[in-house]
């Protein structure tokens, strides 16, 4: 049914990217666990905030709990104002390039590869290609909920179908297993009461989020205390 609708009337545009109608989703997360619930919850936030909370280990209230004050999101809002256009999907792509790629994934890949003396190249980030792709209409990029629609169409005569339709794969690590076994000594060392009470984070907030048991959240808190010991020791 959705595939028969014109682009401007699809569910994705009207309920997720249209600020006038996104409020329908804001309370659905209470009945929907996991990432889908997160999607519904963050649909009520400004577009510049949504993906950042989607990929973050902490929600907006949890970040406020950790800091003991309301965070400053002026950098997100600055990129929001920088976008020059009126298509919500194009704006989402722009924000993803500026915040997720430039601010997170690319530095991580660069540092990890350089540590092993590897040179990583990103041909799809060639400036001419980026400028050209920004001019392509949004409906050619995401068609009937198929991501990379235009790229797959162009590559279908060059790549086998089993490769063309492979899911995206990142640099994920088995955090749950490592935290459960190999790194238990670090957790016991850094999450003692005395250490939790030091530094910039709210101790009660740290203990509350630790009790949630999320490997990603525990990892980020652990990295913070490792950083604190290295750089704030004096």
DAKA-V98306 format. One record per residue. N is the residue number from 1. PHI is phi in radians with two decimals (NA if undefined). PSI is psi in whole degrees, -180 to 180 (NA if undefined). Layout:
N & PHI & PSI
N & PHI & PSI
//
This chain:
1 & NA & -45
2 & -1.10 & -36
3 & -1.19 & -16
4 & -1.54 & -10
5 & -1.46 & 148
6 & -1.14 & 155
7 & -0.93 & -45
8 & -1.20 & -9
9 & -1.92 & 8
10 & -1.27 & 159
11 & -1.00 & -45
12 & -1.03 & -48
13 & -1.22 & -46
14 & -1.30 & -38
15 & -1.73 & -20
16 & -1.93 & -39
17 & -1.80 & -11
18 & -1.59 & 113
19 & -1.11 & -20
20 & -1.36 & -19
21 & -2.16 & -2
22 & -1.17 & -19
23 & -1.15 & -18
24 & -1.03 & -27
25 & -1.64 & -10
26 & -1.15 & -26
27 & -1.81 & 0
28 & -1.18 & -23
29 & -1.14 & -21
30 & -1.17 & -28
31 & -1.80 & -1
32 & -2.22 & 112
33 & -1.39 & 171
34 & 1.29 & -158
35 & -1.17 & -32
36 & -1.14 & -40
37 & -1.09 & -38
38 & -1.09 & -41
39 & -1.02 & -46
40 & -1.13 & -43
41 & -1.10 & -44
42 & -1.43 & -9
43 & -1.09 & -22
44 & -1.49 & -6
45 & -1.53 & 162
46 & -1.01 & 151
47 & -0.99 & -37
48 & -1.17 & -18
49 & -1.62 & -28
50 & -1.06 & -54
51 & -1.18 & -31
52 & -1.14 & -38
53 & -1.37 & -28
54 & -1.08 & -42
55 & -1.63 & -6
56 & -1.43 & 160
57 & -1.50 & -15
58 & -2.21 & 144
59 & -1.40 & 173
60 & -1.04 & -46
61 & -1.10 & -34
62 & -1.22 & -38
63 & -1.11 & -42
64 & -1.12 & -37
65 & -1.14 & -41
66 & -1.18 & -40
67 & -1.47 & -23
68 & 1.37 & 10
69 & -2.79 & 166
70 & -1.25 & 130
71 & -1.18 & 160
72 & -1.69 & 116
73 & -1.88 & 27
74 & -1.11 & -29
75 & -1.18 & -38
76 & -1.14 & -42
77 & -1.18 & -30
78 & -1.15 & -44
79 & -1.13 & -34
80 & -1.07 & -42
81 & -1.28 & -25
82 & -1.23 & -27
83 & -1.13 & 133
84 & -2.01 & 94
85 & 3.01 & 179
86 & -2.27 & 7
87 & -1.69 & 126
88 & -1.15 & -37
89 & -1.22 & -41
90 & -1.06 & -38
91 & -1.15 & -39
92 & -1.10 & -41
93 & -1.10 & -44
94 & -1.06 & -47
95 & -1.13 & -36
96 & -1.15 & -40
97 & -1.11 & -45
98 & -1.32 & -40
99 & -1.65 & -48
100 & -1.45 & -50
101 & -1.22 & -60
102 & -1.16 & -37
103 & -1.63 & -13
104 & -2.36 & -67
105 & -1.18 & -45
106 & -1.13 & -45
107 & -1.07 & -38
108 & -1.12 & -46
109 & -1.12 & -42
110 & -1.10 & -47
111 & -1.20 & -40
112 & -1.17 & -43
113 & -1.22 & -40
114 & -1.15 & -30
115 & -1.08 & -29
116 & -1.82 & 18
117 & 1.02 & 40
118 & -1.91 & 144
119 & -1.85 & 117
120 & -1.73 & 134
121 & -1.99 & 145
122 & -2.16 & 80
123 & -1.08 & -29
124 & -1.28 & -8
125 & -1.78 & 15
126 & -1.00 & 135
127 & -1.05 & -37
128 & -1.16 & -39
129 & -1.22 & -39
130 & -1.09 & -45
131 & -1.13 & -39
132 & -1.17 & -45
133 & -1.16 & -27
134 & -1.17 & -21
135 & -1.57 & -10
136 & -1.32 & 133
137 & -0.99 & 144
138 & -1.02 & -34
139 & -1.20 & -17
140 & -1.43 & -21
141 & -1.54 & -37
142 & -2.21 & 106
143 & -2.12 & 118
144 & 0.92 & 43
145 & 1.23 & 9
146 & -1.57 & 118
147 & -1.35 & 156
148 & 0.92 & 38
149 & -1.04 & -47
150 & -1.18 & -42
151 & -1.08 & -42
152 & -1.16 & -37
153 & -1.12 & -42
154 & -1.20 & -32
155 & -1.64 & -5
156 & -1.12 & -25
157 & -1.58 & -5
158 & -1.90 & -27
159 & -2.09 & 146
160 & -1.09 & 153
161 & -1.04 & -38
162 & -1.15 & -27
163 & -1.46 & -41
164 & -1.02 & -35
165 & -1.79 & 14
166 & -1.13 & 142
167 & -1.24 & 160
168 & -1.12 & 140
169 & -2.24 & 128
170 & -1.85 & -156
171 & -1.87 & 47
172 & -1.16 & 148
173 & -2.17 & 153
174 & -1.34 & 68
175 & -0.98 & -44
176 & -0.99 & -45
177 & -1.20 & -43
178 & -1.12 & -43
179 & -1.21 & -29
180 & -1.31 & -33
181 & -2.09 & -74
182 & -1.10 & -35
183 & -1.85 & 18
184 & -1.06 & -34
185 & -1.15 & -33
186 & -1.22 & -42
187 & -1.08 & -45
188 & -1.12 & -35
189 & -1.30 & -46
190 & -1.59 & -16
191 & -1.84 & 25
192 & -1.28 & 156
193 & -0.94 & -43
194 & -1.12 & -41
195 & -1.29 & -40
196 & -1.04 & -33
197 & -1.34 & -7
198 & -1.72 & 156
199 & 1.65 & -162
200 & -1.66 & -11
201 & -1.56 & 150
202 & -1.26 & 116
203 & -0.98 & -40
204 & -1.15 & -37
205 & -1.16 & -41
206 & -1.07 & -47
207 & -1.12 & -37
208 & -1.16 & -42
209 & -1.29 & -30
210 & -1.11 & -37
211 & -1.17 & -19
212 & -1.21 & -27
213 & 1.35 & 14
214 & -1.28 & 121
215 & -0.99 & -40
216 & -1.13 & -42
217 & -1.17 & -44
218 & -1.06 & -42
219 & -1.06 & -46
220 & -1.17 & -37
221 & -1.17 & -39
222 & -1.11 & -44
223 & -1.07 & -39
224 & -1.04 & -46
225 & -1.24 & -31
226 & -1.12 & -44
227 & -1.10 & -43
228 & -1.06 & -43
229 & -1.14 & -35
230 & -1.32 & -40
231 & -1.96 & -18
232 & -1.99 & 19
233 & -1.03 & -36
234 & -1.78 & NA
//
